[in-house]
Each structure stands twice: as structure tokens, then as C-alpha cells.
Amino acid sequence: MTSEQDAFNALCAYTLALGDAAFIHQHVVDAFAAQHADEHSKPIKVTFALVGLYLHVERQWSGKQVQRAHMRLARPRYSWPAFSLPRERGSMTVVDVMEAPEGPERARAIDAWCASVWAAFAGSRTTVAELLRRHGIA
């Protein structure tokens, strides 16, 4: 049985090797970070993960667009919100994604994983949307 960390490492190697203009790797990083956040996670990491999921799932932004939003958010010094971490973090994991064949099916699995994790954080939607509005991003 593959551990989630091993599956994440393998998926990162796969998505980085794609060299795709959409930069799907960003979605992998955001979904994994949100799904594995705990009380020791830095607020900026959780914030950026949720921002990325929101922009991808609700706004259909590419990974490259999300990456640019992250860079824009990182410029000013900011006190990041503390998000409530739901007990359940989605019905899919990175292991499920790695079971999908490489190519379009795996890309669809990444999207489904992101949607699953974002749905678990539905209670954070207003905070994320307001943060992005304040920064003129979305």
C-alpha cells in the first residue's frame, strides 16, 4: 500500500515533468496542503492552499493563474486569517489520483480531488472570497 506522502511525491514528479503551460502542479500542492493542514501549519500555507482551491474550483483558474495570485498576495505584509480545519477533508486523496492513468484521466482526477477538498472547506469560502476582493484579485 502506498502512503499518501509517497503518492504525493510521485504525483509531484509527474506534474512537474509535464511542463504544461497550465501548471497543473499548483493544484496538487494546494489540495495536498489543505488536506493535510493541522494546528502546526503556518497560516500562510493554509491560506494559499484555500485560495488556490477556490480559484481553481470556483473560478476555473489554471495553476499558472493561481501561482500569479499567490505571488501577488505575498507582496504586502499581511496577517493571515486562521481557518477552521474541518475533521473530514474530502472523499478523495492523492492515492486515488495516482490510481488514475496518466494523461487526461489523471488531470480529471486532480480536478475531482481539488473539488472534494474544497467542498470540505466550504465554511471558509466567504473568508477566502473576501480576502481576494480586498487584494483586488477575484
Backbone as JSON Lines, residues from 0, in Angstrom:
{"i":0,"aa":"M","n":[0.85,-1.19,0.0],"ca":[0.0,0.0,0.0],"c":[0.9,1.25,0.0]}
{"i":1,"aa":"T","n":[0.58,2.18,-0.84],"ca":[1.34,3.42,-0.95],"c":[0.88,4.43,0.09]}
{"i":2,"aa":"S","n":[1.83,5.07,0.75],"ca":[1.47,6.12,1.7],"c":[1.05,7.37,0.93]}
{"i":3,"aa":"E","n":[0.32,8.25,1.6],"ca":[-0.08,9.49,0.93],"c":[1.14,10.33,0.6]}
{"i":4,"aa":"Q","n":[2.14,10.35,1.46],"ca":[3.36,11.13,1.17],"c":[4.08,10.58,-0.05]}
{"i":5,"aa":"D","n":[4.17,9.26,-0.17],"ca":[4.8,8.66,-1.35],"c":[4.0,8.97,-2.61]}
{"i":6,"aa":"A","n":[2.68,8.89,-2.51],"ca":[1.83,9.2,-3.65],"c":[1.96,10.67,-4.04]}
{"i":7,"aa":"F","n":[2.03,11.55,-3.04],"ca":[2.22,12.97,-3.31],"c":[3.54,13.22,-4.02]}
{"i":8,"aa":"N","n":[4.61,12.61,-3.53],"ca":[5.91,12.78,-4.16],"c":[5.89,12.3,-5.61]}
{"i":9,"aa":"A","n":[5.26,11.16,-5.86],"ca":[5.17,10.63,-7.21],"c":[4.32,11.54,-8.11]}
{"i":10,"aa":"L","n":[3.22,12.06,-7.56],"ca":[2.36,12.94,-8.34],"c":[3.08,14.26,-8.64]}
{"i":11,"aa":"C","n":[3.84,14.76,-7.69],"ca":[4.62,15.98,-7.93],"c":[5.63,15.76,-9.05]}
{"i":12,"aa":"A","n":[6.32,14.63,-9.01],"ca":[7.28,14.32,-10.07],"c":[6.58,14.27,-11.42]}
{"i":13,"aa":"Y","n":[5.42,13.65,-11.45],"ca":[4.64,13.54,-12.68],"c":[4.21,14.91,-13.2]}
{"i":14,"aa":"T","n":[3.6,15.73,-12.32],"ca":[3.06,17.01,-12.79],"c":[4.18,17.99,-13.15]}
{"i":15,"aa":"L","n":[5.28,17.95,-12.44],"ca":[6.39,18.84,-12.78],"c":[7.03,18.44,-14.11]}
{"i":16,"aa":"A","n":[7.08,17.15,-14.38],"ca":[7.66,16.67,-15.64],"c":[6.79,17.02,-16.85]}
{"i":17,"aa":"L","n":[5.51,17.28,-16.62],"ca":[4.63,17.64,-17.74],"c":[5.08,18.93,-18.43]}
{"i":18,"aa":"G","n":[5.56,19.87,-17.64],"ca":[5.95,21.16,-18.21],"c":[4.8,21.85,-18.92]}
{"i":19,"aa":"D","n":[3.59,21.62,-18.46],"ca":[2.4,22.17,-19.11],"c":[2.23,23.66,-18.81]}
{"i":20,"aa":"A","n":[1.73,24.37,-19.79],"ca":[1.53,25.82,-19.64],"c":[0.51,26.13,-18.54]}
{"i":21,"aa":"A","n":[-0.44,25.24,-18.33],"ca":[-1.47,25.48,-17.31],"c":[-0.92,25.28,-15.9]}
{"i":22,"aa":"F","n":[0.2,24.58,-15.77],"ca":[0.87,24.33,-14.49],"c":[-0.07,23.66,-13.49]}
{"i":23,"aa":"I","n":[-0.54,22.47,-13.86],"ca":[-1.46,21.69,-13.02],"c":[-0.84,21.33,-11.67]}
{"i":24,"aa":"H","n":[0.48,21.35,-11.61],"ca":[1.2,21.04,-10.37],"c":[0.71,21.92,-9.21]}
{"i":25,"aa":"Q","n":[0.37,23.17,-9.49],"ca":[-0.09,24.08,-8.43],"c":[-1.31,23.52,-7.72]}
{"i":26,"aa":"H","n":[-2.22,22.91,-8.46],"ca":[-3.44,22.37,-7.86],"c":[-3.12,21.19,-6.94]}
{"i":27,"aa":"V","n":[-2.13,20.41,-7.32],"ca":[-1.7,19.27,-6.5],"c":[-1.16,19.77,-5.16]}
{"i":28,"aa":"V","n":[-0.31,20.78,-5.22],"ca":[0.28,21.34,-4.0],"c":[-0.81,21.91,-3.09]}
{"i":29,"aa":"D","n":[-1.75,22.64,-3.67],"ca":[-2.81,23.27,-2.87],"c":[-3.74,22.22,-2.23]}
{"i":30,"aa":"A","n":[-4.15,21.23,-3.0],"ca":[-5.04,20.2,-2.46],"c":[-4.36,19.43,-1.33]}
{"i":31,"aa":"F","n":[-3.11,19.05,-1.54],"ca":[-2.41,18.29,-0.51],"c":[-2.2,19.13,0.75]}
{"i":32,"aa":"A","n":[-1.82,20.39,0.57],"ca":[-1.59,21.27,1.73],"c":[-2.87,21.45,2.55]}
{"i":33,"aa":"A","n":[-3.99,21.68,1.89],"ca":[-5.25,21.86,2.62],"c":[-5.69,20.56,3.29]}
{"i":34,"aa":"Q","n":[-5.54,19.46,2.58],"ca":[-6.0,18.19,3.12],"c":[-5.16,17.74,4.32]}
{"i":35,"aa":"H","n":[-3.92,18.18,4.37],"ca":[-3.03,17.73,5.45],"c":[-2.67,18.82,6.46]}
{"i":36,"aa":"A","n":[-3.35,19.94,6.39],"ca":[-3.09,21.02,7.35],"c":[-3.47,20.56,8.75]}
{"i":37,"aa":"D","n":[-2.71,21.05,9.72],"ca":[-3.03,20.76,11.12],"c":[-2.75,22.0,11.96]}
{"i":38,"aa":"E","n":[-2.86,21.86,13.28],"ca":[-2.69,23.02,14.16],"c":[-1.28,23.6,14.11]}
{"i":39,"aa":"H","n":[-0.33,22.88,13.53],"ca":[1.05,23.37,13.42],"c":[1.34,24.03,12.06]}
{"i":40,"aa":"S","n":[0.39,23.96,11.15],"ca":[0.58,24.54,9.81],"c":[0.6,26.06,9.9]}
{"i":41,"aa":"K","n":[1.48,26.66,9.13],"ca":[1.55,28.12,9.12],"c":[0.29,28.68,8.45]}
{"i":42,"aa":"P","n":[-0.25,29.77,9.01],"ca":[-1.46,30.36,8.43],"c":[-1.31,30.71,6.94]}
{"i":43,"aa":"I","n":[-0.14,31.16,6.52],"ca":[0.04,31.5,5.1],"c":[-0.1,30.26,4.22]}
{"i":44,"aa":"K","n":[0.38,29.12,4.68],"ca":[0.28,27.89,3.89],"c":[-1.18,27.47,3.71]}
{"i":45,"aa":"V","n":[-1.95,27.52,4.79],"ca":[-3.36,27.15,4.71],"c":[-4.12,28.16,3.84]}
{"i":46,"aa":"T","n":[-3.83,29.44,4.05],"ca":[-4.49,30.49,3.25],"c":[-4.22,30.3,1.77]}
{"i":47,"aa":"F","n":[-2.96,30.12,1.4],"ca":[-2.62,29.98,-0.01],"c":[-3.25,28.72,-0.6]}
{"i":48,"aa":"A","n":[-3.29,27.64,0.16],"ca":[-3.92,26.41,-0.32],"c":[-5.4,26.63,-0.59]}
{"i":49,"aa":"L","n":[-6.1,27.29,0.34],"ca":[-7.53,27.53,0.16],"c":[-7.8,28.53,-0.95]}
{"i":50,"aa":"V","n":[-6.96,29.54,-1.06],"ca":[-7.08,30.49,-2.17],"c":[-6.95,29.75,-3.5]}
{"i":51,"aa":"G","n":[-5.95,28.89,-3.58],"ca":[-5.73,28.13,-4.81],"c":[-6.9,27.23,-5.16]}
{"i":52,"aa":"L","n":[-7.44,26.55,-4.16],"ca":[-8.59,25.68,-4.42],"c":[-9.81,26.48,-4.85]}
{"i":53,"aa":"Y","n":[-10.06,27.58,-4.16],"ca":[-11.2,28.43,-4.52],"c":[-11.07,28.92,-5.97]}
{"i":54,"aa":"L","n":[-9.91,29.45,-6.3],"ca":[-9.73,29.99,-7.65],"c":[-9.83,28.91,-8.72]}
{"i":55,"aa":"H","n":[-9.33,27.73,-8.42],"ca":[-9.39,26.65,-9.4],"c":[-10.79,26.06,-9.52]}
{"i":56,"aa":"V","n":[-11.38,25.7,-8.39],"ca":[-12.66,25.0,-8.41],"c":[-13.81,25.94,-8.78]}
{"i":57,"aa":"E","n":[-13.85,27.12,-8.18],"ca":[-14.99,28.0,-8.41],"c":[-14.81,28.96,-9.58]}
{"i":58,"aa":"R","n":[-13.57,29.3,-9.87],"ca":[-13.32,30.28,-10.94],"c":[-12.65,29.67,-12.17]}
{"i":59,"aa":"Q","n":[-12.32,28.38,-12.09],"ca":[-11.67,27.66,-13.19],"c":[-10.34,28.28,-13.61]}
{"i":60,"aa":"W","n":[-9.59,28.8,-12.64],"ca":[-8.27,29.36,-12.93],"c":[-7.27,28.23,-13.13]}
{"i":61,"aa":"S","n":[-6.34,28.45,-14.02],"ca":[-5.26,27.5,-14.23],"c":[-4.28,27.57,-13.06]}
{"i":62,"aa":"G","n":[-3.41,26.6,-12.98],"ca":[-2.38,26.62,-11.96],"c":[-1.46,27.82,-12.1]}
{"i":63,"aa":"K","n":[-1.18,28.2,-13.33],"ca":[-0.32,29.37,-13.58],"c":[-1.0,30.64,-13.06]}
{"i":64,"aa":"Q","n":[-2.3,30.77,-13.29],"ca":[-3.04,31.93,-12.79],"c":[-3.07,31.94,-11.26]}
{"i":65,"aa":"V","n":[-3.24,30.77,-10.66],"ca":[-3.24,30.67,-9.2],"c":[-1.86,31.05,-8.66]}
{"i":66,"aa":"Q","n":[-0.83,30.57,-9.31],"ca":[0.53,30.9,-8.89],"c":[0.76,32.41,-8.91]}
{"i":67,"aa":"R","n":[0.26,33.08,-9.93],"ca":[0.39,34.54,-10.0],"c":[-0.38,35.22,-8.87]}
{"i":68,"aa":"A","n":[-1.56,34.7,-8.54],"ca":[-2.34,35.25,-7.43],"c":[-1.58,35.07,-6.12]}
{"i":69,"aa":"H","n":[-0.96,33.92,-5.94],"ca":[-0.16,33.7,-4.73],"c":[0.98,34.72,-4.65]}
{"i":70,"aa":"M","n":[1.64,34.97,-5.76],"ca":[2.75,35.94,-5.76],"c":[2.24,37.34,-5.42]}
{"i":71,"aa":"R","n":[1.09,37.66,-5.93],"ca":[0.51,38.97,-5.64],"c":[0.13,39.11,-4.17]}
{"i":72,"aa":"L","n":[-0.44,38.06,-3.6],"ca":[-0.8,38.07,-2.19],"c":[0.44,38.15,-1.3]}
{"i":73,"aa":"A","n":[1.53,37.58,-1.75],"ca":[2.74,37.51,-0.92],"c":[3.48,38.85,-0.85]}
{"i":74,"aa":"R","n":[3.2,39.77,-1.74],"ca":[3.93,41.04,-1.77],"c":[3.76,41.87,-0.51]}
{"i":75,"aa":"P","n":[2.53,42.24,-0.16],"ca":[2.39,43.06,1.06],"c":[2.5,42.18,2.31]}
{"i":76,"aa":"R","n":[2.96,42.79,3.36],"ca":[2.96,42.06,4.63],"c":[1.51,42.01,5.09]}
{"i":77,"aa":"Y","n":[1.09,40.86,5.53],"ca":[-0.31,40.68,5.86],"c":[-0.44,39.68,7.0]}
{"i":78,"aa":"S","n":[-1.4,39.92,7.85],"ca":[-1.72,38.97,8.9],"c":[-2.75,38.0,8.32]}
{"i":79,"aa":"W","n":[-2.37,36.74,8.16],"ca":[-3.23,35.76,7.5],"c":[-4.32,35.27,8.45]}
{"i":80,"aa":"P","n":[-5.51,35.01,7.92],"ca":[-6.6,34.53,8.77],"c":[-6.3,33.12,9.3]}
{"i":81,"aa":"A","n":[-6.89,32.82,10.42],"ca":[-6.82,31.46,10.96],"c":[-8.08,30.74,10.51]}
{"i":82,"aa":"F","n":[-7.92,29.7,9.74],"ca":[-9.07,28.96,9.24],"c":[-9.39,27.77,10.15]}
{"i":83,"aa":"S","n":[-10.66,27.49,10.25],"ca":[-11.1,26.31,10.96],"c":[-10.79,25.1,10.07]}
{"i":84,"aa":"L","n":[-10.17,24.09,10.65],"ca":[-9.82,22.91,9.88],"c":[-10.88,21.83,10.09]}
{"i":85,"aa":"P","n":[-11.63,21.52,9.03],"ca":[-12.68,20.51,9.19],"c":[-12.09,19.13,9.49]}
{"i":86,"aa":"R","n":[-12.86,18.35,10.2],"ca":[-12.41,17.0,10.55],"c":[-12.22,16.14,9.29]}
{"i":87,"aa":"E","n":[-13.21,16.16,8.44],"ca":[-13.14,15.43,7.17],"c":[-12.64,16.39,6.1]}
{"i":88,"aa":"R","n":[-11.71,15.95,5.27],"ca":[-11.08,16.83,4.29],"c":[-11.32,16.4,2.85]}
{"i":89,"aa":"G","n":[-12.4,15.71,2.61],"ca":[-12.73,15.3,1.25],"c":[-12.72,13.79,1.1]}
{"i":90,"aa":"S","n":[-13.47,13.33,0.12],"ca":[-13.62,11.9,-0.09],"c":[-12.48,11.31,-0.92]}
{"i":91,"aa":"M","n":[-11.69,12.15,-1.56],"ca":[-10.57,11.68,-2.38],"c":[-9.25,12.04,-1.72]}
{"i":92,"aa":"T","n":[-8.23,11.27,-2.04],"ca":[-6.88,11.57,-1.59],"c":[-5.94,11.5,-2.78]}
{"i":93,"aa":"V","n":[-4.71,11.85,-2.54],"ca":[-3.68,11.79,-3.57],"c":[-3.48,10.35,-4.06]}
{"i":94,"aa":"V","n":[-3.72,9.38,-3.18],"ca":[-3.6,7.98,-3.58],"c":[-4.63,7.66,-4.67]}
{"i":95,"aa":"D","n":[-5.85,8.17,-4.51],"ca":[-6.89,7.97,-5.53],"c":[-6.45,8.59,-6.87]}
{"i":96,"aa":"V","n":[-5.85,9.75,-6.81],"ca":[-5.4,10.42,-8.03],"c":[-4.36,9.57,-8.74]}
{"i":97,"aa":"M","n":[-3.42,9.03,-8.0],"ca":[-2.35,8.23,-8.61],"c":[-2.86,6.92,-9.2]}
{"i":98,"aa":"E","n":[-4.05,6.49,-8.83],"ca":[-4.63,5.29,-9.42],"c":[-5.19,5.56,-10.81]}
{"i":99,"aa":"A","n":[-5.4,6.82,-11.14],"ca":[-5.9,7.18,-12.47],"c":[-4.75,7.09,-13.47]}
{"i":100,"aa":"P","n":[-5.04,6.6,-14.68],"ca":[-4.0,6.52,-15.7],"c":[-3.45,7.91,-16.04]}
{"i":101,"aa":"E","n":[-2.17,7.96,-16.4],"ca":[-1.55,9.22,-16.79],"c":[-2.29,9.83,-17.96]}
{"i":102,"aa":"G","n":[-2.22,11.14,-18.06],"ca":[-2.86,11.85,-19.15],"c":[-4.14,12.52,-18.7]}
{"i":103,"aa":"P","n":[-5.11,12.63,-19.62],"ca":[-6.35,13.34,-19.3],"c":[-7.12,12.77,-18.11]}
{"i":104,"aa":"E","n":[-7.09,11.45,-17.93],"ca":[-7.8,10.86,-16.79],"c":[-7.19,11.3,-15.46]}
{"i":105,"aa":"R","n":[-5.87,11.37,-15.4],"ca":[-5.23,11.82,-14.17],"c":[-5.51,13.3,-13.94]}
{"i":106,"aa":"A","n":[-5.52,14.09,-15.01],"ca":[-5.84,15.52,-14.87],"c":[-7.25,15.69,-14.32]}
{"i":107,"aa":"R","n":[-8.19,14.88,-14.8],"ca":[-9.57,14.93,-14.29],"c":[-9.61,14.5,-12.82]}
{"i":108,"aa":"A","n":[-8.8,13.52,-12.46],"ca":[-8.74,13.06,-11.07],"c":[-8.2,14.17,-10.17]}
{"i":109,"aa":"I","n":[-7.21,14.91,-10.64],"ca":[-6.68,16.04,-9.87],"c":[-7.78,17.07,-9.65]}
{"i":110,"aa":"D","n":[-8.54,17.37,-10.7],"ca":[-9.64,18.33,-10.57],"c":[-10.69,17.83,-9.57]}
{"i":111,"aa":"A","n":[-11.01,16.56,-9.65],"ca":[-12.01,15.99,-8.73],"c":[-11.49,16.02,-7.29]}
{"i":112,"aa":"W","n":[-10.22,15.75,-7.1],"ca":[-9.6,15.81,-5.78],"c":[-9.69,17.22,-5.23]}
{"i":113,"aa":"C","n":[-9.33,18.21,-6.05],"ca":[-9.42,19.61,-5.62],"c":[-10.85,19.96,-5.21]}
{"i":114,"aa":"A","n":[-11.82,19.55,-6.01],"ca":[-13.23,19.83,-5.7],"c":[-13.64,19.16,-4.39]}
{"i":115,"aa":"S","n":[-13.18,17.95,-4.17],"ca":[-13.5,17.22,-2.95],"c":[-12.94,17.93,-1.71]}
{"i":116,"aa":"V","n":[-11.68,18.36,-1.8],"ca":[-11.07,19.05,-0.66],"c":[-11.73,20.41,-0.45]}
{"i":117,"aa":"W","n":[-11.97,21.15,-1.52],"ca":[-12.6,22.46,-1.4],"c":[-13.98,22.34,-0.78]}
{"i":118,"aa":"A","n":[-14.74,21.33,-1.15],"ca":[-16.08,21.13,-0.58],"c":[-16.0,20.93,0.94]}
{"i":119,"aa":"A","n":[-14.95,20.26,1.39],"ca":[-14.78,20.05,2.83],"c":[-14.53,21.36,3.57]}
{"i":120,"aa":"F","n":[-13.97,22.34,2.86],"ca":[-13.68,23.65,3.45],"c":[-14.75,24.69,3.09]}
{"i":121,"aa":"A","n":[-15.93,24.26,2.74],"ca":[-16.99,25.18,2.31],"c":[-17.23,26.3,3.32]}
{"i":122,"aa":"G","n":[-17.04,26.04,4.58],"ca":[-17.23,27.06,5.61],"c":[-16.23,28.2,5.53]}
{"i":123,"aa":"S","n":[-15.17,28.02,4.78],"ca":[-14.14,29.06,4.63],"c":[-14.33,29.91,3.38]}
{"i":124,"aa":"R","n":[-15.32,29.59,2.58],"ca":[-15.49,30.26,1.29],"c":[-15.59,31.77,1.42]}
{"i":125,"aa":"T","n":[-16.42,32.27,2.31],"ca":[-16.62,33.71,2.46],"c":[-15.33,34.41,2.85]}
{"i":126,"aa":"T","n":[-14.58,33.83,3.75],"ca":[-13.31,34.43,4.19],"c":[-12.32,34.5,3.03]}
{"i":127,"aa":"V","n":[-12.23,33.41,2.25],"ca":[-11.31,33.38,1.11],"c":[-11.73,34.4,0.06]}
{"i":128,"aa":"A","n":[-13.02,34.43,-0.28],"ca":[-13.5,35.36,-1.29],"c":[-13.27,36.81,-0.86]}
{"i":129,"aa":"E","n":[-13.51,37.11,0.4],"ca":[-13.3,38.47,0.9],"c":[-11.82,38.85,0.89]}
{"i":130,"aa":"L","n":[-10.97,37.94,1.26],"ca":[-9.52,38.19,1.21],"c":[-9.09,38.54,-0.22]}
{"i":131,"aa":"L","n":[-9.56,37.79,-1.18],"ca":[-9.2,38.05,-2.57],"c":[-9.77,39.39,-3.05]}
{"i":132,"aa":"R","n":[-10.99,39.71,-2.64],"ca":[-11.58,41.01,-3.01],"c":[-10.75,42.17,-2.44]}
{"i":133,"aa":"R","n":[-10.35,42.03,-1.19],"ca":[-9.54,43.08,-0.55],"c":[-8.21,43.32,-1.28]}
{"i":134,"aa":"H","n":[-7.7,42.26,-1.88],"ca":[-6.43,42.37,-2.6],"c":[-6.63,42.59,-4.1]}
{"i":135,"aa":"G","n":[-7.88,42.78,-4.5],"ca":[-8.17,43.06,-5.92],"c":[-7.86,41.91,-6.85]}
{"i":136,"aa":"I","n":[-8.02,40.69,-6.36],"ca":[-7.65,39.52,-7.18],"c":[-8.85,38.86,-7.83]}
{"i":137,"aa":"A","n":[-9.91,38.66,-7.09],"ca":[-11.07,37.98,-7.7],"c":[-12.36,38.52,-7.12]}
